[in-house]
Amino acid sequence: MWNLSQGRIVGPKMKFEDLTPACTQAALDMTRRHFLGRGIGAAALTQLLARNGLAGDAANDSTVLGLPHFAARAKRVIFLTQSGGPSQLELYDEKPELMKWAGKELPDSVRQGQRLTTMTASQKQLVMPSRARFRRCGESGATVGEWLPHLAKVADELCFIKSMHTDQINHAPAMTQFLTGNQIPGKPSIGTWVSYGLGSENRNLPDYLVMISKMQRPSDQPLYDHYWGSGFLPSRYQGVKLRNAREPVLYLRDPDGVPRELRRGMLDGLAELNQQHLAETGDPEIATRIRQYEMSYRMQTSVPELIDLSDETDATFQLYGPDSRRPGSYAANCILARRLAERDVRFIQLFHPDWDHHSRLPSWCTARCRDVDQPTAGLITDLKQRGLLNDTLVIWGGEFGRGVAGQGQWDSPEAGRDHHPRCFTMWLAGGGVKPGLTYGSTDDFSYNTAENPVHVRDLHATVLHLLGIDHERLTHRFQGLDFKLTGVEPARVVTDLFA
């Protein structure tokens, strides 16, 4: 048995002072941490790497062992995240009876003392009917507002959830919960959990890619990195953001004068040093560093080829709309999302901000609808034409909805709507869900869920299930606790949505 003397390692039946100078120095250099890294840590390294998806051959090294838990209905996800809270009252949730309540105060029996933001808490809650007209679309008869004419044409492909609800009433905590399952930053995002659990079939691109729309006017709504962050999971699973710039990924291009074979040699040397350090310490972040260096090298070829849209036909650009030729636009990002789906990237997330319409709702909301309407419908159509929609789950929605009361003077063109977490609408398409289904409903004021409520946790559990993952079993131990995306509160898989 080894003994410890003054925090150093001494061999059995050997006194510390009997060591030769060289051995003494070696023993002094071997701290407890070093011992744990080489001894116990090295012995546990294989298990650690396997649990974090870092062991095994190249075909399996980006998956957690034992996944998927069952046959998946979807292979990949395109999450069209509408940041700011789109108004369900103008877009999807028709309430014609509101005209009878125009300008009247919202009944207490409907509000039920629910929280308001400080922006409207001091004003009367006067009902503002929808500013948009609705019509029933396709064979399904789904209701879609007039501001989304292209989506109305593909309504039979969509699965509407009109009874979504969440807990948070302000943007940052609501979006954080919407994407990570918890309103407090520091937890992994849903895309990170999927990357951690399933990896990707594409070895030349990251498992999880993020694109943010380049707006034609500045947006004052921040999009924080933790929305696609890895939290306590190894950082290799976090979303990689493609920038709207000449270099979509910073520092990917080799410096001038550095030939590719020299870069390859440098990476090989770095990998050897990092492998030695990994064997000594067992730190999974070193494994992440090794992998990311190699991924960056492969992305030097794969990213330029991805973003080069010169091989897209005029018909494709027409399908996605006139803004699709503007780099960084939501429409152009939708084309890139389809190209990423073709390359079997596991989780693709688009962020389109500026849905926070506290004022001038008829002007600003219609502008955002113009941004997303034709490109989103084009994406659904394009995926279906190419045979990708069946195994690609498309998600559209934001962190909450908007309230029925007008913010400001309810009958003025300057009026808007405040945040509303108690009910809002999202939709899914493809990936094993029922096309043409409308699930759940709200009360006559679109203020409370009335039938089949779906919490954000339920949405997370359902998305994971469609990908072949049991949300109760995809866990990661951190600080002595087994964390999961859906947290500790009950979450149900909404099987009624499944085809």
Secondary structure, DSSP 8 states (H G I E B T S, - for coil): --EEETTEEE-TT--GGGS-HHHHHHHHH--HHHHHHHTHHHHHHHHHHHHTT--S-TTTTTS-TT-SSS--S-SEEEEEEETT---HHHHT---GGGGGGTTSB--HHHHTT----TTTTTS--BB---SS-EEEETTTTEEEETT-HHHHHTGGGEEEEEEEE-S--SHHHHHHHHHHSSSSTTS--HHHHHHHHH--S-SSS-SEEEEE---SS-------GGGG--TTS-GGGS-EEE-SSSSSSTT-S--TT--HHHHHHHHHHHHHHHHHHHHHH--HHHHHHHHHHHHHHHHHHHHHHHH-GGGS-HHHHHHH-GGGGSTTSHHHHHHHHHHHHHTT-SEEEEEE-----SB-HHHHHHHHHHHHHHHHHHHHHHHHHTT-GGGEEEEEE-S-EEEEEEESSTTSTTBEEEEE-S-EEEEEEETTB-TT-EE-EE-TTSSSEEES-EEHHHHHHHHHHHTT--TTT--EEETTEEE-TT-SS-----GGGB-
